Amino acid sequence: MSGPYILPTSGSTYNVFERLGHPGKYTGVRSVNNATVGFTGSNYGYGAVMVGETSATGTITLSNGGSINIAHLTVGTIYEFSVKQISVNAKTVYAIKRQQ
């Protein structure tokens, strides 16, 4: 028997996003405030960042090397970076998970 194989719509343990897919470009967000967070392993997939507050300081380390000074980014703008680590002091930076 050939596909497509459709998941059942009722009586299933799958939620609507698992059955139909995610309807946007981004699927999750994690805020980083006064901390250092790595985005490998279970945090893999964060492909964008947004500075949430003025005067944020710290660095965003990219997955293939190099880093970006958070103070040089504009608040509220989404930057599509392949994030390895975010280190921020006393303000909030949002890591945004991209749909694969």
Protein Blocks (a to p, Z undefined) as FASTA:
>chain_A
ZZdddddfehpabdfklmnopabfbfbdcddehiacdfehjlgoiabdcdfbghiacddd
dfkgpjddfklpcehiacddddfbdcdehiacddddddZZ
